[in-house]
Amino acid sequence: MTETNVWCKPDNAFEYSFPLLSFTEINKSYDLIRVESGRLSLVDIRDVF
C-alpha cells in the first residue's frame, strides 16, 4: 500500500484513510464464539486485555 511505514507514526496515523481488510471466515468464527458464549454484543478485542 505504501513504500514506508511513515503512516504508522502517531503524528501521521489519522491524516489519511486506508481501506480495512476483511477476513470473512475470521468474522464468522468470532460471531460463532459470541453466540456460543452468550455474549451477543460486539466487543473490541483491545478492551478485553
Secondary structure, 3 states (H helix, E strand, C coil): CCCCCHHHCCCCCCCCCCCCCCCHHHHHHHHHHHHHHCCCCCCCHHHHC
